[in-house]
Amino acid sequence: MNAANTSARLALASLAHTSPEYGPALTDHAAMAIEALERLDPAAIEPFASRYLVRLRPIDREPDPLLRGFVDAAAALERRIERRIEHEGALAVLAERAPALAERVAGAAFHGLLRVAHAARGLARDDHPARRAELGRALAYAALRGAVLPHRPDVTQRATLSLSQALAQLDPAPDALVRRPGLITPTLFARAAAHPALGAVSAQLRRDADPVSRALELRREAALLLCRGEHGPEVTFTLLHAITASEAVLTLTRMLSTETARALVDEASHALLAMRVAFVGALDRPLATTASWAELRSRAVASLDDHAIKLAAALDQPEGLDDDLRCAALDAWLSQLDA
């Protein structure tokens, strides 16, 4: 066992009696950022946890009735993971729950999906009771907050469009560039539901490539949406979630059966199209950054900002990404933090 594993395990164990949300229905990012820091810079785990964990609330003070069953659901899943681990492996319960997860990726601004992917990645790297418990919490949260996006496509239709072509073909919602205060998910669902062409265009997405290739395309297009799409400064925060969610999809497609991975990429691709119509205007902004990836990566870790850390980890593996694209995407968020 190394020092990074020790720090991560201790930090994850501290989440055992906390709510998965804090403040006005904001998702707890602690476990996700801890796993990301294990990859980026394990020495930052302890200072991050010291700064972040104080904002969390005990689960016994949870004001949302829906989340009051979180502890029992998470404990049941943890017990199921422990029972099946000897013969089927630590991730057997992930495979069992993944089909339901694939249908409901968009709830809580994709954070159920994100927490599951980070938990599964950490557990695959270091099988330990604290990580099994975290996977149980992640799966419980994803089930409680999962939601089905409007206009889910008919995937039996003849498909002709790449994801890039589908994004370009869609017109934004009339109020896509209008600032709407509040949480991401209600705005996303309302604008997607009102869009007259979202379902039809989504149904035309080609699905014949293997799921990993499609997930790599999804991550690239999510980064392009942030960097080249017309949007207000406050929407940078919204769109970075599309990038981190697409990297979560990429992580899980490499762990799941082909059939389940395909369903997950289908739903995530539909979600990216919904993000496009809900929050983005024209798609022709030039890429803008002058910093190197090494510099930006270091700045993200040093910031101890949960979103910067997760975004850096989502873009750190360059497969399928141009260096200027991933630099521009991370720089867009870091620049707002520095402002």
N, C-alpha and C positions, 0 to 999 in steps of 0.2 A: 504494500500500500504506500502511495506517495503522499506528499503534503497537499497536493491539489485535491486528491480524493478525500482526505481527512477534512479539509475546509468545506468542500461541497457537501459531504455527508452531514456534518454538523449543522450547516446552514439549512439544509433540507429538513432535518429533524425538527428544527425550530418552527416549522410551519404546521406541525401536527395538530395544533389546537387554534389555528387562525382561520378566519373566513377567507374564501377565495376572492373576495372583493373588499374594497375599502371605499370610503367617501361615498359619493353619489353613484353607486353601481360601477365603480372603476375596478377593472380586473387586477388582481395581485400578480405582478410580473416577477416576483422574487425568484421562484424556481427556474423560470425561463432564462432570466439574466445570469443566474449562477451557472447554469449549464453552458450558456454562451461564453462566459468568462473562462470556463475550464478549457475552452478551445483557444480563446484569444490571449488571455493572460491570467493564469490561476492566482497569481499574487494579489490580484485585485478583488478576489472573492470576499475576503474578510472586510476590507473597507467598504465595499459596496453593501454587504449585508448589514453592517453597523449603521450605515446611513439610511438604508431603505426599510428595514424591518420595523422601525418605530412607527411607521404609518399604518401598519396593519391592525386589525381589531380582532379580539377573541371571538371565536365562532359562537360562544354563548351570548354574545351581544349583537348577533346578526339581526338587522331589522327586516330583511326581506324574507317573507314566509317561504318562498320557493327554495331558498338556500338553507333553511333550517334542517333539511334532511341530508345536507351535504356530508356531514361527519359519518352518519350511518351508511350512506351509499359508498363513500370512499373506503370505510373499514370493510364492508362486504366485498368490495373489489380487491382490496389488499389480501383478504383471506383466500379469495379465489386464485389470485396470482400465486400465493404461497402453496396452495394445494396442488397446482398444476405444474409447478416449476421443475420438480424432480424428473418427470417423464417427458414433458413437452417444451420446457424452456421458459425463460423469464418473460418472453413476449407472447406467449400463447393467448393470453386474455386480450392483448391488443388485437390480434388477428380475429378473435371472436367478436369484439366490439366494433371493429373497423367499418363493416358495412353500414351500421347506423350512423357512425361518425361521418361517413362519406356523404350521406344524405342531408346533413345538417351542419355544414361547415361554417355558415355565415353568422351564427349567433354570437353575441358579445364581441362584435368586430373581429371575428375569427380567433378569439383567444382560447376557446376550448380546443380547437385544432392545434393551435400553437403550443399550448401547454402539453398536450399529448405528445407531440413530435419531440419537444425538448426532453420530456421524461423518458420517452422510448430511446432516444439517442444516448442519454446518460446511462440508462440501465443496460443497454447493449455494450457499452464501454466498460462498465463497472457494476457487476451484479452485487447488490448490497441491500439489506432490508430497508434502509432509508430511501433508496431509489425505487424499490418495489412499492413502498407506501406512496411515493410521489406519483408513480404511474396510476395507482388507484385513485388518488385525488384528482389527477388530470382527467381521467376517464369519467369520473363522477361529475366534474364541472362541465365537461363537454356535453354530457347527456342532459344536465339540468338547463344549460343555457343554449344548446343547439337550436337552430331554426332553419326552416326551408325557405329559400329565396323565392320571390314571385317569378312567374313565367318560366318555370323549369322546362327545358326543351324536350321535344319528342325526339329521342335519339335514334329512332328507326327511320327518320327521314333521310333522303339522299344528301350527303354532306360534301361540300365543295370548297369551303373557305378555310384558310389558315387562320390562326388566332390573330395575327397581325391584320389580315384582310377584314376579319369580322370587327375588330376594334375600329378600323378606319371607316367601315361602312355605316356604323351607328352614329346617329346624331345625338348630341347631348340633350338631356332634359332641359326644358325652357328655363328652369331656375338652377341649372347646374353650377353657375358661377355666382350664385347668390349665397352669401354667408348665412348659415342657419345654426345658431348656437345649440349646444346639447351634445348628446352621445352620437357616435357614428351610425350605429345600427338602425335607429328609427328613420333617419334621413335616407340612408341607403335603401331600406325596404320601401319607403313611401315613393321615392323617385323611380325606383325600378318598377314598382307595381303600376305606375301611371304611364310608363313608356310603351308606345304602341308597337314597336318593332323588336324589342329585346328578345322575346321568346323565339320569334321567327329567325332572326339572325343567329342566335345561339344554336338553334337546331341545325344550322348549316355548317357547323364546325366539323372539320375532318377529325376522325377518331381512329384512323388506321395505324398510326405510328405507335411504337411501344410506349408505355406509360412514363418511363424515365425520360425519354426524349421529349415527350410532351410537357413534362414537368419542368425540364430545363427551358423549353420555349416559354412556358408560363412565367417563370422567374424573370427571364429577359424582358418579356413584354410588360410585366409589372414595373420593372425598373424604367423602361422607356416611358410608360404612362406618367410616372412621377417626374422624369427629367424633361420630357418633350411636350407633355400636355399642358395646355393653358389652364391655370387654376390660381386661386388666391393663396397668399402665403400660409394661411391657417390650414389649408388643405394638404400641404406637405405632410403634416402629421397624419392625416387620414390615409393618404396614399402610401406612406411607408408601411402601413399594415398589409397592403397588398403584396409587397415584396417579402416581408417576413412570413406571411401566410403561404406564399408560393414556395419558399424554401422549406417550410414545414411539409408541404405536399411532396416536394422532392425527397425529403428524408423518409417519409412514410412509404412512398412508392417503392423504395428499395428494400422495404421490410415486409411488404404485404404480397398476397397472391396477385397475379396479373389481373384477374377479374375485379378484385376489390380496388386495386391501384387504378385501374381504368375508370371505375365509377368515381373515385376520389378526384381524379384529374378532370373528369367531365364536370363535376359540380364546381370545382375551383375555377375552371375556365369560365363557366357561366357567371360566377361571382365576380371575376375580373371584368367581364363585359358590363355587369351591373354597376361596378365602381366607375367604369368609364362614363356611362350615361348619367350617373348621379352627381359626379363631381368634376368632370373634365370637359373643357371646350375643344379648341383646335389642337391638333397633334403635331405641330410644326416648330416648336421652340428649339433653338440650338442647345447642344450640351454645353454646360458652363462649369468648369473647374480648372484650377491650375495646380492643385496639390497632388502629391503622389499617394498611392494606396497605403504605403507604409506610414506616412505621416497622418493620414486620415484615420487609419486603424488605431494608431497610438492615441490620437485625440479622443476618439470614441471611448476607449477604455478609461483614459484619464478623467473624462467627464463624469464617470459613475452614473450617467443617465441610462436608465433601463432601455429606453427606445434606441438610443445611439448604440448601445452594446449589442442589442438584438439585431439591429440593422447591419452593423459591421459583421457579425457572425453570419448573417444570411447571405452576404455578398463576398465572404472571405474566400470561398472556393470559386475560382474564376471559370470553371467549366461552363461553356456556353455564353460567357459574358465578355464583352470588350472591356479593357481596362479603363478606358475613359468613361464608359457607362457606369460601371460600379463606383468609380470615384465621384462622378457627378451626383449619383443618387445619395451616397453617404454625405457628401459635402452639403447637399441641399438641407439636410436636417441639422448638421453641425453648425452651419451658418446661422440658423435660426436660434440655436442654443446660445451662440456667441453674441447675438444681437442685443 
